[in-house]
Each structure stands twice: as C-alpha cells, then as structure tokens.
Amino acid sequence: MKHIIKNIIPITALTLALGMTSCTKDLDVTPINPNLDTEVNINGLFNKCYANIGLPGNGGANGDCDIDGLDGGTSGFIRQLWNSNELTTDEAICSWGDDGIEQFCYNTWDASHPMLNGYYARLTTGISYCNHYLEIAGGNNATMTAEIRYIRALHYYMLMDAFGNIPFATTLTEPEQISRKDAFAWIEKELKECEADLSEAKAKKSSDANYGRVDKAAAWMLLARLYLNAEVYTGEARWQDAATYAKKVIDSDYRLNTEGKNGWSAYQMLFMGDNGETDAAYEAIFPILCDGLTTTSWATSLYVIASTYDADMHSNPNDGVATNGTGQNWGGNRARKDLVLKFFPNGVPSEVQCAQAYDMKDAAGDDRALFCSYGEKDKEPDPRSLDNVKGYAGDFKDGYAVAKFTNFKTDGSAGSDATFPDADFFLFRLPEAYITYAEATARLNGNQATAEGVKYLNDLRERANTTTKTAYTTDDILDEWQHEFYFEGRRRVDLIRYNKFGGDNNFKWTWKGGLKEGRQFTADKNIFAIPAEQVKGNIKQNPGY
C-alpha cells in the first residue's frame, strides 16, 4: 500500500511510513531549504497532529484522505482502533462485506488484511506529522511542544500495542525497527518528560479554553494504561506504577458525571450530541472533537453511532420515533450474546426479548445495559436473535443491537447537521483510572480488591443505578471493565492482559476462531501482522505470520 501525506510535509523528507510522498499546495508551508527563508504555518502543523486522530484528511469527511488505498471513512483512527479491538473479541460482530470484516470476526487475519493496513498507516502517518512539527517548531512554545510529544507517544503506544516490534524514528528519517520492550521504555520516558510542560489537569467543557487539548491528566492516564499492561509488553509487571498514576488522575480536577438529565441517565450523557457541553465533559480526559459542520468524519463518532443502528431502533426515551439523532443507520456492528449475558447472567427476561434499549436497561437493573432486542418487519414485531445464530453470515437482526452512542442532545434540540454528529468521542474517560486502580491494587493484594478499589468500583455501579458489592476478585474486575467500557475500543487489550484472548486458555466466546461454540487460536495473534508491503528493509514480520 502506498501512503500519501498531503499538503503538509516537504517532498524531500523521508517519512516514517515507507514509500510516502507529499505536496504543499494548500497549507502555507514552503519547502525546507537551508538557503531560503522559511515561513511555516505553525498553528496549521500543530492542528494537523491532533486532526489525524479525528479527521481523514484536510478536506473533512468527503475530501481527500491522507491515506491512499482506503477511503477516509475506512482508514480513520477511531474506526480502525474500534474494529481491531472490538470485532476480534466477545463484544461485537458484523456481517458487512467489507474486506477484512470476516477475518476480524473469526480471528483469521493475516499480513494482507486491508483494515490493519489502514490502521498501521494512520498511526505511522500521525507520527510523521508530529515529527515534522517538532523538527520545525519544537522550540516555538513549550506547552504546544509537550502536547505534540504526547500525541506522538500516543500514536506509538497504539502502534506498539497492536503491532509489537515497530518502526521507530523521532525525526523525518527512515525508521529502524525496535522491540516492544524498547518502545515501552521510550514511551514511558517521553510521557514523563513532556508532563512538566503540559497544562494543569483541569476538567473542561467545550465553552472553556483548551477543551480537547491534552493536559497532565492525559499523560497520567496513558502512563497508567501503559503500566497496567506492562507485563504483556515487557514481561515485567508494573502494578504499583499503574495504581500510582491512576490515583493521580482520580485525585485531579476531573470528576464523574452523576446526574442524569431530561430522562437520559448520567451514563448515557457521556455518549450524546452535547457531551462536550454538559457535565459529562468533566470526566473526558481526552475528547476527540466532533462537530457536524466543521470537523466532519465518517470514522469517529458517526461510525460508532451509525454502524450500531437500524431504522427499527429508537434510543430516545422521550421520542418513540427518532432513531439516533443522525440520518444514518447502517445496521452493521451488533453485540455478541456473550456481552449481553454479562448484564443478564440468568438470561434475558421474556418481557424484554423484543424491547428498546431504555426498557432493556431497566430490566437489567443497570443503566449501562443499552441493548435493543426489538425488530420490526412488515409492521409486525420481529425480535432480534440473542444467539448470533449465523455469525458473520447473519444480518443485523442476528444479535442484539447496541444503542450506547447517539447524537441526541439532552435538551431535546437537534444537532448542527442532519448527517454528521456533534457528539465528541471520549478516548480517555475518568472511569478508566477508577478501574485501573482497582485492578492494579487487587493484583498486589492476592487478586482481591482493596477497600479503596471496592469503593471506586462501587462509585461506577452507583452511577449506573445498579447494585454494589462488598468484594471483587480480579475476574470480577474484568467484568467491570466490560460493563463500563464495552464498544469503546479497548476489549482486546483487557482480554490479552487476562490471558483470555489468543493462546491456550479456556475462555471462549460465540464464534471465537470461526466456530459457533468458540475455539482457541494461537497466541501469535495477540499481536497483529505488520502489513506485508511494509515488511521491507530492516522491518521484519511478527512471528506466526
């Protein structure tokens, strides 16, 4: 696959993603030449580093894409983060005919997988944008420099988590491949160094200055995630470090949204069209900004909204007709039965086997159980099948739908556009720090949650209006990860840490490995294949591919 960075990097530069080219016609950027005076749009370069996470390219949803070979909707950062970490697990399944969907759902991907190619390209492209900014403007503003160092470290973290031994460069030169352990050490060092110059950890709404920009809490949260998975990445557990940095986030200015509004629960408000304007924003440590008019994309919030709905779903408790607050309902990604049964361990009650999500959560006694079993065919109820009978070959009714994400606003007003949502995507939320602390301290306490860990887990359960517990094992905590964060693009990482993904384990789910009853697949698949066309020069393929 050829990767093209458009409109920003001088054509003479060697970039991280092999074989990339560029042009400079749209931004106010002149070629770098030591014999010329160079004028650079610093703010444009700065914004581009952030934009790589939320936008396909400079032209928005329907403009040119920075990644050649895949359209902007397919190659988007959030979409491929989501696909690789959800469709491969016990949470989500999809029956679309897109190349690579079946392989994700059945855990049979290889080095030719087109979506992994797109994810790899999006990450390496983003790193190149950051390297370019730091090379051109690294001495311009200490806080901006620290933010871009963070963004680069975030991209490297996602690359290392997904692909293991990774190409690495901190300048616009051809990369060298480094081990996962060395990548871990560099990310750790980089985050600790840039933390000092980041702005103070402060909860913000969209009306506040610097909403959407990373601060110290974002650095602490990424360090906590890094340390929580350290044993996977390096072979050495770092539980205490994970707890330490999670506690820094917990003790910061960020806070849980605990009050619902106008019929919407406090939990639902985190995933709505005005989540940047309500108190939901106060738990968003790193929101990816979405606006229906100015930051349009098919691959960020719209993807998780539209792909999880069809026209039979009505997620608004105040309106029995409206669907999801956009004009898009693609009927693709739906729940595997294993996810639903985590909220209904004794089975789904008969009275909600044909119900909308607002009835389902009441039946589950948990505001987070946002599943739709209702289906309408020829105006007669046609319930969805819980059991995923046909798996990848099934249609959208072959499994319960998930109504977690919407573009409705809590005050009843419409979004700014009929297609593209205003709902921000919260890449990091405060509850991650709560559960990280609970798990890390439990690992140090004989796999039993400490009193403080129990409190943090119960805080989340209380917010969801469900029963609290007096004790949690580490396996219980894995369930809490799923209850709180399902369909948010992190499940694969948690399963690997618990040795419940690839390899010799007894943890199965529906259609795991391509069988209805589930079957194991090799531990090699705990790391994705490096795209075949990138395996050249000093870049070597991962074992098993």
C-alpha positions as CSV (number, residue, x, y, z in Angstrom):
1,M,0.0,0.0,0.0
2,K,1.3,3.4,-0.9
3,H,0.7,6.1,1.7
4,I,0.4,9.7,0.8
5,I,0.7,12.6,3.2
6,K,-1.0,15.5,1.6
7,N,-0.4,19.2,1.9
8,I,2.0,19.4,4.8
9,I,5.3,17.6,4.6
10,P,8.0,18.6,2.1
11,I,8.5,16.1,-0.6
12,T,12.2,15.8,0.1
13,A,11.6,14.4,3.6
14,L,12.0,10.7,4.3
15,T,9.0,9.8,6.5
16,L,8.1,7.1,8.9
17,A,5.6,5.2,6.8
18,L,7.7,3.7,4.0
19,G,7.1,5.0,0.5
20,M,5.2,8.1,1.4
21,T,5.2,11.3,-0.7
22,S,3.7,14.7,-0.3
23,C,2.8,18.1,-1.6
24,T,2.5,21.5,-0.1
25,K,-0.1,23.3,-2.2
26,D,-2.8,24.0,0.3
27,L,-1.2,25.0,3.6
28,D,1.1,28.0,3.9
29,V,4.2,25.8,4.1
30,T,7.3,26.4,1.9
31,P,9.9,23.8,1.1
32,I,12.7,23.3,3.7
33,N,15.9,24.6,2.2
34,P,18.8,25.9,4.3
35,N,19.4,28.6,1.6
36,L,15.9,30.0,1.8
37,D,14.0,31.9,4.4
38,T,11.3,29.5,5.5
39,E,7.8,30.6,6.6
40,V,5.7,27.9,8.3
41,N,2.1,28.0,9.5
42,I,2.9,26.7,13.0
43,N,-0.7,26.5,14.1
44,G,-1.6,24.6,11.0
45,L,1.1,22.0,11.7
46,F,0.0,21.8,15.3
47,N,-3.7,21.3,14.5
48,K,-2.8,18.6,11.9
49,C,-1.2,16.5,14.6
50,Y,-4.4,16.5,16.5
51,A,-6.6,16.2,13.4
52,N,-5.0,12.9,12.4
53,I,-7.0,11.3,15.2
54,G,-10.3,12.7,14.3
55,L,-10.3,13.5,10.5
56,P,-9.4,11.6,7.4
57,G,-7.6,14.4,5.8
58,N,-7.6,18.2,5.2
59,G,-10.9,18.1,3.3
60,G,-13.1,16.6,6.0
61,A,-15.4,13.6,5.6
62,N,-15.7,13.8,1.8
63,G,-12.4,15.4,0.9
64,D,-9.0,13.9,0.1
65,C,-7.8,11.3,2.6
66,D,-4.3,11.3,4.0
67,I,-4.0,7.5,3.5
68,D,-4.0,6.3,-0.1
69,G,-5.7,3.0,-0.9
70,L,-8.6,3.3,1.6
71,D,-11.3,5.9,1.8
72,G,-11.2,8.4,4.6
73,G,-14.1,6.7,6.4
74,T,-12.4,3.3,6.4
75,S,-8.9,4.5,7.4
76,G,-10.0,6.7,10.3
77,F,-8.1,6.4,13.6
78,I,-11.1,5.7,15.8
79,R,-12.8,3.3,13.3
80,Q,-9.8,1.1,13.0
81,L,-8.9,1.3,16.7
82,W,-12.5,0.2,17.3
83,N,-12.6,-2.6,14.7
84,S,-9.3,-4.2,15.7
85,N,-10.2,-4.1,19.5
86,E,-13.9,-5.0,19.3
87,L,-14.7,-7.2,16.3
88,T,-11.9,-9.5,17.4
89,T,-13.5,-10.1,20.8
90,D,-16.5,-11.3,22.7
91,E,-18.3,-8.0,22.3
92,A,-19.0,-7.2,18.7
93,I,-19.7,-8.9,15.4
94,C,-20.5,-7.5,12.0
95,S,-21.8,-9.0,8.7
96,W,-20.7,-6.4,6.3
97,G,-19.0,-7.5,3.1
98,D,-16.0,-5.1,3.6
99,D,-12.7,-6.8,3.0
100,G,-11.3,-7.8,6.4
101,I,-14.5,-7.8,8.5
102,E,-15.0,-11.6,8.4
103,Q,-11.3,-12.1,9.3
104,F,-11.7,-9.8,12.3
105,C,-14.9,-11.5,13.5
106,Y,-13.3,-15.0,13.2
107,N,-9.8,-14.2,14.3
108,T,-8.2,-15.2,10.9
109,W,-6.4,-12.0,9.9
110,D,-3.0,-12.1,8.2
111,A,-0.5,-9.6,6.8
112,S,-2.7,-8.7,3.8
113,H,-5.6,-7.5,6.0
114,P,-6.7,-4.2,4.5
115,M,-8.1,-2.6,7.7
116,L,-4.9,-3.4,9.7
117,N,-3.0,-1.9,6.8
118,G,-5.1,1.3,7.2
119,Y,-4.7,1.4,10.9
120,Y,-0.9,1.0,10.6
121,A,-0.8,3.7,8.0
122,R,-2.9,6.1,10.1
123,L,-0.6,5.6,13.1
124,T,2.6,5.9,11.2
125,T,1.3,8.9,9.3
126,G,0.3,10.6,12.5
127,I,3.8,10.0,13.9
128,S,5.3,11.7,10.9
129,Y,3.1,14.7,11.3
130,C,4.3,15.0,14.9
131,N,8.0,14.5,13.9
132,H,7.6,17.3,11.3
133,Y,6.1,19.7,13.8
134,L,8.8,19.0,16.4
135,E,11.5,19.4,13.8
136,I,10.1,22.7,12.5
137,A,8.6,24.3,15.6
138,G,9.8,22.3,18.6
139,G,11.3,25.3,20.2
140,N,8.4,27.6,19.5
141,N,6.2,27.1,22.5
142,A,6.9,24.7,25.4
143,T,3.3,23.7,26.1
144,M,2.5,23.1,22.4
145,T,5.7,21.1,22.0
146,A,4.7,18.9,25.0
147,E,1.3,18.3,23.6
148,I,2.7,17.1,20.3
149,R,5.2,14.9,22.1
150,Y,2.3,13.4,23.9
151,I,0.3,12.9,20.6
152,R,3.3,11.2,19.1
153,A,3.7,9.0,22.2
154,L,0.0,8.1,22.0
155,H,0.4,7.0,18.4
156,Y,3.5,5.0,19.3
157,Y,1.6,3.4,22.2
158,M,-1.3,2.3,19.9
159,L,1.3,1.1,17.3
160,M,3.2,-0.9,19.9
161,D,0.1,-2.4,21.5
162,A,-1.2,-3.6,18.1
163,F,1.9,-4.5,16.2
164,G,4.6,-5.3,18.8
165,N,8.0,-4.6,17.4
166,I,7.6,-1.4,15.5
167,P,9.3,1.1,13.1
168,F,10.7,4.0,15.1
169,A,12.1,7.4,14.3
170,T,11.9,10.7,16.1
171,T,12.9,12.7,13.0
172,L,11.9,12.6,9.4
173,T,14.3,9.8,8.5
174,E,13.8,6.2,7.6
175,P,12.9,4.3,10.7
176,E,14.6,1.4,12.4
177,Q,12.6,-1.4,13.9
178,I,12.7,-1.6,17.7
179,S,11.4,-4.2,20.1
180,R,8.2,-3.8,22.0
181,K,10.2,-3.6,25.2
182,D,12.3,-0.8,23.9
183,A,9.2,1.0,22.6
184,F,7.7,0.7,26.0
185,A,10.7,2.3,27.6
186,W,10.7,5.2,25.1
187,I,7.0,5.9,25.6
188,E,7.4,5.9,29.3
189,K,10.4,8.3,29.2
190,E,8.7,10.6,26.7
191,L,5.5,10.9,28.7
192,K,7.3,11.6,31.9
193,E,9.5,14.3,30.2
194,C,6.6,16.1,28.5
195,E,4.4,16.0,31.5
196,A,6.1,19.0,33.2
197,D,5.2,21.3,30.3
198,L,1.7,20.2,29.8
199,S,-1.1,22.4,31.2
200,E,-2.5,21.6,34.6
201,A,-5.1,18.8,34.9
202,K,-8.4,20.6,34.7
203,A,-11.8,19.4,33.7
204,K,-13.3,21.4,30.9
205,K,-16.4,21.9,28.8
206,S,-16.4,23.0,25.1
207,S,-17.0,26.5,26.3
208,D,-13.8,26.5,28.2
209,A,-10.4,27.4,26.7
210,N,-8.3,24.4,25.6
211,Y,-11.1,21.8,25.7
212,G,-9.9,18.9,23.6
213,R,-6.2,19.6,24.2
214,V,-4.2,17.2,26.3
215,D,-3.1,18.1,29.8
216,K,-1.2,16.4,32.6
217,A,-4.1,14.1,33.3
218,A,-3.9,12.7,29.8
219,A,-0.2,11.9,30.4
220,W,-1.0,10.2,33.7
221,M,-3.8,8.2,32.1
222,L,-1.7,6.9,29.3
223,L,1.1,6.1,31.7
224,A,-1.4,4.2,33.9
225,R,-2.6,2.2,30.8
226,L,1.0,1.5,29.8
227,Y,1.9,0.2,33.3
228,L,-1.3,-1.8,33.6
229,N,-0.3,-3.8,30.5
230,A,3.5,-3.7,31.2
231,E,3.7,-7.5,31.8
232,V,2.2,-8.1,28.3
233,Y,4.6,-5.6,26.7
234,T,7.8,-6.3,28.6
235,G,7.4,-9.4,30.7
236,E,7.6,-7.4,33.9
237,A,4.5,-6.4,35.9
238,R,4.3,-2.8,37.0
239,W,1.1,-2.9,39.1
240,Q,2.2,-0.3,41.6
241,D,3.1,2.2,39.0
242,A,-0.3,1.7,37.3
243,A,-2.0,2.4,40.6
244,T,0.1,5.4,41.3
245,Y,-0.7,7.1,38.0
246,A,-4.3,6.1,38.1
247,K,-4.6,7.7,41.5
248,K,-3.1,10.9,40.2
249,V,-5.9,11.1,37.7
250,I,-8.6,10.2,40.3
251,D,-7.3,13.0,42.6
252,S,-7.2,15.6,39.9
253,D,-9.9,18.1,38.9
254,Y,-11.7,15.6,36.7
255,R,-14.9,14.1,38.1
256,L,-17.7,11.7,37.3
257,N,-20.9,12.8,35.8
258,T,-23.5,11.5,38.2
259,E,-26.7,13.4,37.4
260,G,-29.0,12.4,34.5
261,K,-30.9,15.0,32.6
262,N,-34.4,15.1,30.9
263,G,-34.8,11.3,31.0
264,W,-31.3,10.5,30.0
265,S,-29.1,8.7,32.5
266,A,-25.8,10.1,33.7
267,Y,-24.1,7.3,31.8
268,Q,-25.9,7.9,28.5
269,M,-24.9,11.6,28.6
270,L,-21.3,10.5,28.0
271,F,-22.1,9.4,24.5
272,M,-24.6,12.1,23.3
273,G,-24.5,15.0,20.9
274,D,-24.0,17.6,23.7
275,N,-21.5,15.6,25.8
276,G,-19.0,18.4,25.4
277,E,-21.5,21.0,26.7
278,T,-22.9,19.1,29.8
279,D,-21.3,18.0,32.9
280,A,-20.4,14.7,31.1
281,A,-17.5,16.6,29.7
282,Y,-15.9,16.8,33.2
283,E,-14.9,13.2,33.0
284,A,-13.5,13.4,29.5
285,I,-9.7,13.4,29.9
286,F,-9.1,13.4,26.2
287,P,-12.1,14.0,24.0
288,I,-11.8,13.7,20.2
289,L,-13.8,16.7,19.0
290,C,-16.6,16.2,16.5
291,D,-18.8,18.9,15.0
292,G,-21.4,18.3,12.4
293,L,-20.3,21.3,10.4
294,T,-16.6,21.9,10.9
295,T,-15.0,18.6,11.8
296,T,-16.9,16.0,9.8
297,S,-15.8,12.4,9.5
298,W,-17.3,9.0,8.7
299,A,-14.9,7.3,11.1
300,T,-15.2,8.9,14.5
301,S,-18.4,9.4,16.4
302,L,-20.6,8.9,13.3
303,Y,-19.0,5.4,12.9
304,V,-19.9,4.2,16.4
305,I,-23.4,5.7,16.1
306,A,-24.5,4.8,12.6
307,S,-22.9,1.4,12.4
308,T,-24.8,0.2,15.5
309,Y,-28.3,1.3,14.5
310,D,-31.0,0.4,12.0
311,A,-34.3,2.2,11.5
312,D,-36.2,-0.1,13.9
313,M,-34.2,1.3,16.9
314,H,-35.5,4.2,19.0
315,S,-33.0,5.1,21.7
316,N,-34.6,8.4,22.8
317,P,-36.7,7.7,25.9
318,N,-38.6,11.0,25.1
319,D,-39.4,10.2,21.4
320,G,-40.6,6.8,20.2
321,V,-39.9,7.6,16.5
322,A,-36.4,9.1,16.3
323,T,-33.5,6.7,15.8
324,N,-30.1,8.0,16.8
325,G,-30.1,11.7,16.1
326,T,-28.5,11.4,12.7
327,G,-29.9,10.5,9.3
328,Q,-27.5,7.5,9.3
329,N,-28.3,3.9,10.4
330,W,-26.1,1.4,8.6
331,G,-27.1,-1.7,10.5
332,G,-23.7,-3.3,10.9
333,N,-22.0,-3.8,14.3
334,R,-24.0,-5.6,16.9
335,A,-23.5,-7.4,20.2
336,R,-22.3,-11.0,20.6
337,K,-24.6,-12.8,23.0
338,D,-21.6,-13.1,25.5
339,L,-21.7,-9.3,26.0
340,V,-25.4,-9.2,26.6
341,L,-25.3,-12.1,29.1
342,K,-22.8,-10.2,31.2
343,F,-25.7,-8.0,32.1
344,F,-28.2,-10.8,32.2
345,P,-26.4,-13.8,33.8
346,N,-29.7,-15.6,34.3
347,G,-30.9,-15.0,30.8
348,V,-32.8,-12.1,29.2
349,P,-36.3,-11.9,30.7
350,S,-39.1,-12.8,28.2
351,E,-40.7,-9.4,28.6
352,V,-37.7,-7.6,27.1
353,Q,-36.9,-10.1,24.3
354,C,-38.5,-7.6,22.0
355,A,-37.7,-4.2,23.6
356,Q,-35.9,-0.9,23.0
357,A,-32.8,0.0,24.9
358,Y,-34.5,2.2,27.5
359,D,-36.6,-0.8,28.6
360,M,-33.6,-3.2,28.5
361,K,-31.5,-1.2,30.9
362,D,-34.4,-1.1,33.4
363,A,-34.8,-4.9,33.1
364,A,-31.1,-5.4,33.7
365,G,-31.1,-3.0,36.7
366,D,-28.1,-1.3,35.2
367,D,-28.1,2.0,33.2
368,R,-25.2,0.7,31.1
369,A,-27.2,-2.2,29.5
370,L,-28.1,-0.3,26.4
371,F,-29.2,-3.2,24.2
372,C,-32.1,-3.3,21.7
373,S,-33.9,-6.6,21.1
374,Y,-36.7,-5.0,19.1
375,G,-37.2,-5.5,15.4
376,E,-39.9,-4.6,13.1
377,K,-40.7,-6.4,9.8
378,D,-43.7,-5.6,7.7
379,K,-45.0,-3.6,10.7
380,E,-45.1,-6.8,12.9
381,P,-42.6,-7.3,15.7
382,D,-39.7,-9.4,14.6
383,P,-37.4,-9.7,17.6
384,R,-33.6,-9.8,17.2
385,S,-31.9,-13.1,17.9
386,L,-29.7,-13.0,21.0
387,D,-27.8,-16.1,19.9
388,N,-25.9,-14.8,16.8
389,V,-27.1,-18.0,15.1
390,K,-25.4,-17.2,11.7
391,G,-22.4,-15.3,12.9
392,Y,-20.7,-13.3,10.2
393,A,-23.2,-14.6,7.7
394,G,-26.1,-13.3,9.7
395,D,-27.8,-9.9,9.2
396,F,-28.2,-7.1,11.7
397,K,-31.1,-8.9,13.4
398,D,-28.8,-11.8,14.2
399,G,-27.8,-10.4,17.6
400,Y,-28.9,-7.7,19.9
401,A,-28.2,-4.1,18.8
402,V,-26.2,-1.6,20.9
403,A,-27.8,1.8,21.5
404,K,-24.9,3.3,23.5
405,F,-23.9,6.1,21.2
406,T,-26.4,8.7,19.9
407,N,-26.4,12.3,18.6
408,F,-29.4,13.3,20.6
409,K,-29.0,16.3,22.9
410,T,-30.2,16.3,26.4
411,D,-32.3,19.4,26.0
412,G,-34.2,18.0,23.0
413,S,-32.6,20.2,20.4
414,A,-31.3,18.9,17.1
415,G,-27.7,18.6,16.1
416,S,-25.9,21.1,13.9
417,D,-26.1,18.7,10.8
418,A,-28.6,16.1,9.7
419,T,-25.8,13.6,9.0
420,F,-22.6,14.3,10.9
421,P,-22.8,14.3,14.7
422,D,-21.7,16.8,17.3
423,A,-21.0,14.0,19.8
424,D,-17.4,14.0,20.9
425,F,-15.6,10.7,21.2
426,F,-14.1,10.3,24.7
427,L,-10.8,8.5,24.0
428,F,-9.9,8.5,27.7
429,R,-12.5,8.8,30.5
430,L,-12.0,9.1,34.2
431,P,-13.6,5.7,35.0
432,E,-10.6,4.1,33.3
433,A,-8.5,5.4,36.2
434,Y,-11.0,4.0,38.7
435,I,-10.9,0.5,37.3
436,T,-7.2,0.6,36.7
437,Y,-6.5,1.5,40.3
438,A,-8.9,-1.3,41.5
439,E,-7.3,-3.9,39.3
440,A,-3.7,-2.9,39.9
441,T,-4.1,-2.8,43.7
442,A,-6.0,-6.1,43.6
443,R,-3.1,-7.7,41.7
444,L,-0.9,-6.7,44.6
445,N,-3.4,-7.9,47.2
446,G,-3.8,-11.6,46.3
447,N,-6.3,-10.9,43.4
448,Q,-8.8,-9.3,45.8
449,A,-9.8,-5.7,45.5
450,T,-8.7,-3.4,48.3
451,A,-11.2,-1.3,50.3
452,E,-10.3,1.7,48.2
453,G,-10.6,-0.3,45.0
454,V,-14.0,-1.6,46.1
455,K,-15.1,2.0,46.7
456,Y,-14.1,3.1,43.2
457,L,-15.8,0.2,41.5
458,N,-19.0,0.8,43.5
459,D,-18.9,4.5,42.6
460,L,-19.3,3.5,39.0
461,R,-22.0,1.0,39.8
462,E,-23.9,3.5,41.8
463,R,-23.7,6.0,38.9
464,A,-25.2,3.2,36.8
465,N,-28.0,2.7,39.4
466,T,-27.1,-1.0,39.9
467,T,-26.3,-3.0,43.0
468,T,-22.9,-2.5,44.7
469,K,-20.7,-5.3,46.1
470,T,-18.6,-5.7,49.2
471,A,-15.8,-7.6,47.4
472,Y,-14.3,-8.1,43.9
473,T,-11.9,-10.6,42.6
474,T,-9.7,-9.7,39.6
475,D,-12.1,-11.7,37.4
476,D,-14.9,-9.6,38.7
477,I,-12.9,-6.5,37.8
478,L,-12.6,-7.8,34.2
479,D,-16.4,-7.9,34.1
480,E,-16.5,-4.3,35.4
481,W,-14.1,-3.3,32.6
482,Q,-16.7,-4.7,30.2
483,H,-19.8,-3.3,31.9
484,E,-18.3,0.2,31.8
485,F,-16.4,0.3,28.6
486,Y,-18.0,-2.2,26.1
487,F,-18.0,-0.9,22.5
488,E,-15.4,1.8,23.3
489,G,-12.5,0.2,21.6
490,R,-10.4,-1.5,24.4
491,R,-11.8,-5.0,25.0
492,R,-9.0,-6.9,23.1
493,V,-6.3,-5.2,25.3
494,D,-8.1,-6.3,28.5
495,L,-8.6,-9.9,27.3
496,I,-4.9,-10.2,26.4
497,R,-3.8,-8.9,29.8
498,Y,-6.0,-11.6,31.5
499,N,-4.7,-14.3,29.1
500,K,-8.2,-14.8,27.7
501,F,-7.5,-13.9,24.0
502,G,-5.1,-15.9,21.9
503,G,-3.2,-19.0,23.2
504,D,-4.0,-21.9,25.4
505,N,-6.9,-20.8,27.6
506,N,-10.4,-21.9,28.4
507,F,-12.0,-18.6,27.6
508,K,-14.3,-18.9,24.7
509,W,-17.0,-16.8,23.1
510,T,-19.6,-17.2,20.4
511,W,-17.8,-17.5,17.0
512,K,-14.3,-17.2,18.5
513,G,-12.0,-18.6,16.0
514,G,-14.8,-19.0,13.5
515,L,-16.8,-21.7,15.3
516,K,-20.3,-21.1,16.8
517,E,-19.2,-22.7,20.1
518,G,-15.8,-20.9,20.0
519,R,-12.4,-22.3,19.7
520,Q,-8.8,-21.3,20.6
521,F,-6.5,-19.5,18.2
522,T,-2.7,-19.2,18.6
523,A,-1.0,-16.7,20.9
524,D,0.8,-15.2,17.9
525,K,-2.5,-13.4,17.2
526,N,-2.1,-11.4,20.4
527,I,-0.1,-9.2,18.1
528,F,-1.3,-8.2,14.7
529,A,0.7,-8.8,11.5
530,I,2.7,-5.9,10.1
531,P,1.2,-5.1,6.7
532,A,3.0,-7.2,4.1
533,E,4.0,-4.2,2.0
534,Q,5.7,-2.6,5.0
535,V,7.9,-5.7,5.6
536,K,11.0,-4.5,3.8
537,G,14.5,-3.3,4.6
538,N,15.0,-3.6,8.3
539,I,11.3,-4.1,9.1
540,K,10.7,-7.8,9.9
541,Q,7.4,-9.6,10.2
542,N,6.0,-10.7,13.6
543,P,6.1,-14.4,14.5
544,G,3.4,-16.6,13.2
545,Y,2.6,-14.6,10.0
